[in-house]
Amino acid sequence: MSKIITAAQAAEFVKDGCTLTTTGFNGFGCPEDLIMSLAEHFDQTGHPKDVTLVKCTSQGDGEGRGVSHLAAKDGLFKELILTHMGYDPGLRELVQGEKVTCYMLPLGNMMQLFRAIAGGLPGAIATTGIGTFADPRNGGGKANQKTLDSGKNVVLLLKLDGKECLYYPSFPIDVCFIRATYGDEAGNLSIVNEAMNVEQFEVAAAVHNSGGIVIAQVDKIVRRGTIPAKEVLIHGFMVDYLVEGRPEYSKQSFETDQFRPEIAGLAVTPAAGFEPLAMGPRKICCRRAAMELRPNSLINLGIGMPGGIGSVADEEGISHLFTLSMECGPLGGIPLGGIDFGAAVNPEAMYRMADILQIYDGGALDMAVLGFAEADRQGNVNAHNFHGRTVGPGGFIDITQNAKKLCFIGTFTAGKQEVGLKDDGLVIHTQGPQKKFIQKVESITFSGVEALRKGQEVLYITERAVFRLEKGGLTLIEIARGVDLQNDILDQMEFTPVVPDDLRIMDRRLFREGPMGLNPENVEKLGPAYEFWRDLRTKKDNEN
């Protein structure tokens, strides 16, 4: 019996009340033809209804492609279990509009849950997430009031050998839509042209061993036996049906129509490099974080502002001294941004997402640089749910809870601010309208309490000030030249940080055009040439 069917036929396997899993990472690997066909099937029949969607990260372009096609169908979804929906505006509207229940898990824990389901285990056990919003004592990942009112829990707290753990009970998954490059007539799948190896295998194994239906959208169906054995990611015994996707819904990335072999590990682009950053708050933050880099380190850079670290390191000639790593698997190379975040040009290796996350959870990361929306006096960070916008943690918790050193970077205030450069420092023309350093974060994505317990080194870097997490709470350790401590720092915070007597001036080089001199010869001594607070105070006294 042939495994080859149409996308329209595939949609008929998704029944009322079933559990559906889709795969992909931001703009990559989304089985959009299957998703589009399911949306069309709903328009024609009014079914399926009350579906539970289980997925890992965003699967869209931020403007309605990907799973957002399904979110627009009223009544199709009743529950979401996921890690991230930053590029899924349709799903965010459902959650924020209290139309569905929604549970958000750390990405590594979700991968462990897929493996537990595949292995016939009662559930998955993790320590990542303790002390964060994913902890049952802090809401258990429940993303809206409807979920809180439901009384259902997807995670429980237990102790093993005296150690607190999170326990995620297994559940069956009825259908999955996955994406691959090639599928042969027997159902063997290759992802050779994909930019990363995300959750396809774990999802297919979980659904197959649940007695569910595995449906793969492929770019091309080829003759049986023509895919080299080493390229087969998923054997045909785990695949029930194949759909050859329409070209317009089978692109390598939502970002471009052009296939890029250099992000699939199939070619090397000789002239690849980072674009230099323009001088401004982002470059200042990235430069200060780059001063914390050390040779022979494994580094993770978050989406958004932290991506500029690569540009700074390239400009300083030190990018070859450490390895950049992405939570979806690529190691080395030049990370991409936007909806292409997760891919890298000229990667040195491409791990499976489940494997790299397990390594992260075990403490392999030497350092991570991530953005933040809010931070409080205890050092807690909120990066997933703020000002009415819920996006989810993705791999943020896996990255931050076990890295040896952390730098959270971002502007000091949120919203439009006007900041200028002057005399190797800053002049603040207009403050941002929203405070980011607040009494208590809305939701905890990173736990300062847990970080202190584990002995992590944590810095909070902005364009005008740097804080360090200490036992007494957030401690101000550096301030930019030209910035007024009271007006520009303390008055823009909802709490008073610890201010030591030896408060330092941020390195002059951070505010100058041209390379700072973080070259291989002095990379072991990256500590800035600080001047002490008394020098600024003396200058201010003289001006008065």
C-alpha positions in Angstrom: 0.0 0.0 0.0 1.4 3.4 -1.0 2.3 5.9 1.7 1.9 8.8 -0.7 -1.2 11.0 -0.2 -2.2 14.5 -0.8 -2.2 17.3 1.7 -6.0 17.4 1.6 -6.1 13.7 2.5 -3.6 14.3 5.4 -5.9 16.9 6.9 -8.7 14.4 7.3 -6.6 12.5 9.9 -6.9 15.3 12.4 -10.1 14.6 14.3 -12.2 16.5 16.8 -10.5 16.5 20.3 -7.3 15.0 19.1 -3.7 16.0 20.0 -1.7 17.3 17.1 2.1 18.1 17.0 3.7 20.3 14.4 7.5 20.9 14.0 9.8 23.8 13.0 12.0 26.5 14.5 11.0 30.1 13.8 11.2 30.5 10.0 12.6 27.0 9.4 11.2 23.5 8.9 7.5 24.3 9.1 5.2 21.8 7.3 3.2 24.7 5.9 1.4 22.9 3.1 0.0 20.4 5.6 -1.0 23.3 7.9 -2.6 25.2 5.0 -4.6 22.1 3.9 -5.9 21.6 7.5 -7.0 25.2 7.5 -8.8 24.7 4.2 -10.4 21.5 5.5 -11.7 23.4 8.5 -13.2 26.1 6.2 -15.0 23.4 4.2 -16.2 21.1 7.0 -16.1 23.1 10.3 -13.8 20.3 11.7 -11.6 19.4 13.5 -12.7 21.2 16.7 -11.2 21.3 20.2 -7.7 20.2 19.1 -4.8 20.3 21.6 -1.7 21.6 19.8 1.7 20.5 21.1 4.7 22.2 19.6 8.2 23.5 20.7 9.2 26.9 19.3 7.6 29.5 17.0 6.6 28.2 13.6 5.9 31.3 11.6 7.2 34.7 10.2 5.5 37.0 12.8 2.9 38.1 10.2 0.5 35.1 10.0 2.3 32.3 8.2 2.8 28.9 9.8 0.6 27.8 12.6 -1.1 31.2 12.8 -3.2 30.0 9.8 -4.9 27.5 12.1 -5.2 29.9 15.0 -7.5 32.0 12.9 -10.1 29.2 12.8 -12.5 29.8 15.6 -12.9 26.6 17.7 -10.2 24.6 16.1 -7.9 24.8 19.2 -8.9 24.4 22.8 -5.4 23.9 24.4 -1.8 24.8 23.6 1.3 23.1 25.1 4.4 24.8 23.8 7.6 26.7 24.6 7.5 29.8 22.4 5.1 31.7 20.2 7.0 34.9 19.5 6.5 34.6 15.7 3.0 33.1 16.0 0.7 36.2 16.4 -2.4 34.1 15.9 -1.6 31.9 18.8 -0.7 34.9 21.0 -4.1 36.4 20.3 -5.9 33.2 21.3 -3.9 33.1 24.6 -4.2 36.8 25.4 -7.9 36.7 24.5 -8.5 33.9 26.9 -9.9 31.7 24.1 -7.7 28.7 24.8 -5.8 27.2 27.7 -2.0 27.4 27.3 0.9 25.8 29.1 4.5 27.0 28.4 7.4 24.6 29.1 11.2 25.1 29.0 12.4 23.8 25.6 14.7 21.1 26.9 11.9 19.8 29.2 9.6 19.5 26.2 12.2 17.5 24.3 12.6 15.2 27.3 8.8 14.7 27.4 8.8 13.7 23.7 11.5 11.1 24.5 9.6 9.9 27.6 6.4 9.4 25.5 8.5 7.6 22.8 10.1 5.4 25.5 6.8 4.4 27.1 7.8 6.1 30.4 5.3 7.5 32.8 6.8 11.0 32.3 9.9 13.2 32.1 11.9 14.4 35.0 13.9 17.7 34.9 15.5 20.1 37.3 15.6 22.9 34.7 12.8 25.4 35.5 13.0 25.2 39.3 12.3 28.6 40.7 10.9 30.0 37.4 7.3 30.4 36.2 7.5 26.8 35.1 7.7 25.7 38.7 4.2 24.6 40.0 4.8 26.9 43.0 5.0 29.8 40.5 2.1 28.9 38.3 3.4 25.7 36.6 3.7 27.4 33.1 0.1 28.5 33.0 -0.1 31.4 30.5 -3.5 33.0 31.1 -6.4 33.1 33.5 -8.4 30.5 31.6 -5.6 28.0 32.2 -5.3 28.9 35.9 -9.1 28.4 36.3 -9.0 25.0 34.5 -7.5 23.2 37.4 -5.3 21.1 35.1 -1.6 20.7 35.7 1.0 19.5 33.2 3.9 19.6 35.7 4.2 18.4 39.3 6.9 19.0 41.9 8.6 16.0 43.4 11.8 15.1 45.3 14.3 12.5 44.4 17.1 11.8 46.8 16.3 15.1 48.5 16.5 17.1 45.2 13.6 19.1 43.9 12.5 18.1 40.4 9.8 18.9 37.9 7.8 16.0 36.6 5.8 16.1 33.4 3.4 13.2 33.0 3.3 11.5 29.6 0.2 11.6 27.3 -0.5 10.1 23.9 -0.2 12.2 20.7 -2.6 11.3 17.9 -1.1 13.0 14.8 2.0 14.9 13.8 2.9 17.0 10.9 6.7 17.1 10.3 8.9 18.5 7.6 11.9 16.9 5.8 13.8 17.5 2.6 13.4 14.1 0.9 11.2 11.1 1.5 11.5 7.9 -0.5 8.6 5.6 -1.4 9.1 3.5 1.8 8.8 6.6 4.0 12.5 7.0 4.8 13.2 10.7 5.5 16.3 12.9 5.0 16.7 16.5 6.2 19.9 17.1 4.2 18.8 20.6 3.0 17.4 21.8 6.3 19.3 24.4 8.3 19.0 22.5 11.6 18.0 19.2 13.1 15.2 20.1 15.5 12.5 17.9 16.9 11.4 15.8 13.9 12.9 12.5 15.2 11.6 12.9 18.8 8.1 13.9 17.6 7.9 11.0 15.1 9.0 8.5 17.7 6.6 9.8 20.3 3.6 9.8 17.9 4.5 6.4 16.4 4.8 4.8 19.8 1.6 6.4 21.0 -0.2 4.5 18.2 -0.7 7.8 16.4 -0.2 8.8 12.7 3.0 10.3 11.5 2.7 12.5 8.3 5.7 14.0 6.7 5.7 16.9 4.2 8.8 16.6 2.0 10.2 18.8 -0.8 10.5 15.7 -3.1 9.5 12.1 -3.1 12.2 9.9 -4.5 12.6 6.2 -5.4 12.9 3.7 -2.6 16.5 3.1 -1.6 18.0 6.2 -3.2 18.6 8.1 0.1 22.0 7.1 1.5 21.6 5.3 4.8 23.6 7.9 6.7 21.3 10.6 5.5 18.1 8.8 6.8 17.0 10.6 10.0 13.7 8.7 10.3 13.2 5.2 9.0 10.0 4.5 7.0 8.6 2.1 9.7 7.9 5.3 11.8 6.3 7.2 8.9 2.7 6.5 7.9 2.2 9.0 5.1 4.2 11.3 2.8 3.0 14.5 1.2 5.0 16.2 -1.5 4.6 19.9 -0.6 3.8 22.6 -3.1 6.9 24.7 -3.8 5.4 27.9 -2.4 4.8 26.1 1.0 8.1 24.2 1.0 10.8 26.8 1.3 13.9 26.3 3.4 13.0 29.5 5.3 10.1 31.9 5.5 12.7 34.7 5.0 13.8 34.0 1.5 12.8 32.0 -1.6 16.4 31.1 -2.3 18.0 27.8 -1.0 21.1 28.5 1.0 23.5 25.6 1.1 25.9 27.4 3.5 23.3 27.3 6.3 22.6 23.6 5.7 26.2 22.6 6.2 26.5 21.8 2.5 28.8 24.6 1.4 31.2 27.2 2.8 30.8 30.9 1.9 34.4 32.3 1.7 33.5 35.9 2.4 31.0 35.4 5.2 31.3 37.8 8.1 29.4 39.9 10.5 28.1 43.4 9.6 29.7 46.0 11.8 27.3 47.5 14.4 26.5 51.3 14.3 27.7 53.2 17.3 24.9 53.4 19.9 23.4 51.7 22.9 23.3 48.2 21.3 27.0 48.3 20.4 27.9 49.6 23.9 26.0 46.7 25.5 27.5 44.1 23.2 31.0 45.5 23.6 30.7 45.4 27.4 29.5 41.8 27.2 32.3 40.9 24.8 34.8 42.0 27.5 33.6 39.0 29.5 34.4 36.5 26.8 37.2 34.0 27.4 39.1 31.8 25.0 38.1 28.1 24.5 34.5 28.8 25.7 31.2 27.5 24.5 28.9 30.5 24.2 25.2 30.9 23.5 23.8 34.2 22.2 20.1 35.0 22.4 17.9 36.5 19.8 17.8 40.3 19.3 20.4 42.6 20.8 22.8 39.7 21.9 23.3 38.8 18.3 25.6 41.8 18.0 28.2 40.1 20.1 29.3 38.2 17.1 29.9 41.5 15.2 31.9 43.0 18.0 34.0 39.9 18.4 34.6 39.8 14.6 35.6 43.5 14.6 38.0 42.9 17.5 39.6 39.8 15.8 38.7 37.4 18.6 35.8 35.5 17.1 38.0 32.4 16.4 38.8 32.0 20.1 35.5 30.7 21.2 32.6 28.6 19.8 29.1 30.0 19.4 26.3 27.6 20.0 22.5 27.7 19.2 19.9 25.8 21.2 18.5 24.2 18.1 21.9 22.6 17.3 24.3 24.5 15.1 27.8 25.1 16.5 30.2 27.6 15.2 29.8 29.8 12.1 27.9 33.1 11.9 24.4 33.1 13.6 21.5 34.7 11.7 18.9 36.9 13.2 15.2 37.7 12.9 13.0 34.8 11.8 16.2 33.1 10.6 17.4 33.0 14.2 18.7 29.5 14.9 20.6 29.0 11.7 24.2 29.8 11.2 26.3 30.5 8.1 29.2 28.0 7.8 28.4 26.0 10.9 31.2 23.7 12.2 28.8 21.1 13.5 25.1 20.5 13.6 23.8 18.7 16.7 20.3 17.5 17.3 18.2 20.0 19.3 17.4 17.5 22.0 21.1 16.6 22.4 22.4 20.1 22.6 19.7 21.1 25.1 20.6 18.1 27.3 24.3 19.2 27.2 23.2 22.7 28.2 21.1 21.3 31.1 24.2 19.4 32.3 26.2 22.7 32.5 28.3 22.7 29.3 27.8 26.4 28.5 30.6 28.5 29.7 28.7 31.8 29.1 25.4 33.0 27.6 24.3 36.5 26.6 20.6 37.1 26.4 18.2 40.0 26.4 15.8 40.9 29.2 12.5 42.8 29.5 12.4 43.3 33.2 14.7 42.6 36.2 14.0 43.0 39.9 16.0 43.6 43.1 16.5 39.8 43.6 18.0 39.5 40.1 15.0 37.7 38.7 14.5 38.3 34.9 11.3 38.3 32.9 11.8 37.6 29.2 8.7 35.8 28.2 5.5 37.6 29.4 5.4 41.4 29.8 3.1 44.3 29.1 0.3 42.0 28.0 2.5 40.2 25.4 3.1 36.5 26.0 5.8 34.9 23.9 7.1 32.0 26.0 10.6 31.1 27.1 11.8 28.8 24.3 15.3 27.7 25.3 15.9 30.7 27.6 15.5 28.7 30.8 17.7 25.8 29.6 20.4 28.3 28.6 20.3 30.5 31.7 19.7 28.1 34.5 22.9 26.1 34.0 25.4 28.4 32.2 28.5 29.2 34.3 28.4 33.0 33.5 25.4 35.1 32.3 25.2 38.5 30.8 21.7 40.0 30.4 21.9 43.0 28.1 19.5 45.7 27.0 18.8 49.4 27.2 18.3 50.7 30.7 14.7 51.9 30.1 12.1 50.6 27.6 10.5 52.5 24.9 11.9 55.4 22.9 14.8 57.0 24.6 17.4 59.5 23.3 21.0 58.9 24.2 24.0 60.6 22.8 27.8 60.0 23.0 30.0 62.7 24.6 33.5 62.7 26.1 33.9 58.9 26.1 30.6 58.6 27.8 26.9 59.3 27.5 24.5 62.2 27.7 20.8 61.2 28.4 18.5 63.5 26.4 15.2 61.6 27.0 14.5 58.7 29.3 12.5 55.7 28.1 8.9 55.8 29.3 9.0 52.4 30.9 11.2 51.2 33.8 12.9 47.8 33.3 14.4 47.5 36.8 11.3 47.0 38.9 10.3 45.9 42.4 9.0 42.5 41.3 9.0 41.0 37.8 5.6 40.0 36.3 6.8 36.5 35.7 10.1 34.7 36.4 12.0 33.4 33.4 15.3 33.4 35.2 15.6 33.0 39.0 18.2 35.1 40.8 17.7 33.0 43.9 18.5 29.8 42.1 21.5 31.4 40.4 23.0 32.5 43.8 22.4 29.0 45.2 24.2 27.5 42.2 27.1 30.0 42.3 26.5 31.4 38.8 28.2 34.7 37.8 25.5 37.1 36.6 25.8 40.6 35.1 23.1 42.9 33.9 24.6 45.2 31.2 23.0 48.4 29.9 24.3 51.3 27.9 24.7 53.5 31.1 25.2 51.0 34.0 26.3 47.5 34.8 24.9 45.5 37.7 26.1 42.2 39.3 24.0 39.7 41.2 25.3 39.4 44.8 23.8 38.0 48.0 22.5 41.5 48.9 20.7 41.7 45.6 21.4 43.7 42.5 24.6 45.6 43.0 25.6 48.6 40.8 29.2 48.1 39.8 29.7 50.5 36.9 28.3 53.7 35.5 29.0 55.5 32.3 30.9 58.8 32.3 28.5 61.7 32.0 25.6 59.9 33.6 24.0 61.2 36.8 23.7 58.5 39.4 20.6 59.9 41.0 18.7 61.3 37.9 19.7 58.8 35.3 20.0 55.6 37.3 18.3 55.5 40.7 15.3 57.6 39.7 14.7 55.3 36.8 14.5 52.3 39.0 11.7 51.1 41.2 14.1 49.9 43.9 17.5 51.1 45.2 20.3 48.7 44.3 23.4 48.2 46.4 25.8 51.0 45.6 29.4 50.2 46.7 32.0 52.9 47.6 34.2 51.7 44.7 31.6 52.3 42.0 33.5 52.3 38.7 33.4 54.2 35.5 32.6 52.1 32.4 35.6 51.7 30.1 36.2 54.7 27.8 36.7 52.3 24.9 33.1 51.3 24.9 32.0 54.7 23.7 34.6 55.3 21.0 34.6 54.6 17.3 36.9 51.9 16.0 38.1 48.6 17.6 38.6 48.5 21.4 41.8 46.4 21.2 40.4 43.1 22.5 42.9 41.2 20.4 44.4 37.7 21.0 47.4 39.2 22.7 45.4 40.7 25.5 42.3 38.6 25.5 43.3 36.9 28.7 43.2 40.4 30.4 39.9 41.7 29.2 39.2 43.6 32.4 38.6 47.3 31.5 40.9 50.1 32.6 38.5 51.4 35.2 38.5 54.8 36.8 36.8 55.1 40.2 33.6 56.9 41.1 35.6 59.5 43.1 37.1 60.8 39.8 33.7 61.5 38.4 32.6 63.0 41.7 35.7 65.3 41.7 34.9 66.4 38.2 31.3 67.2 39.1 32.4 69.1 42.2 34.8 71.2 40.1 32.0 71.9 37.6 29.8 73.1 40.4 
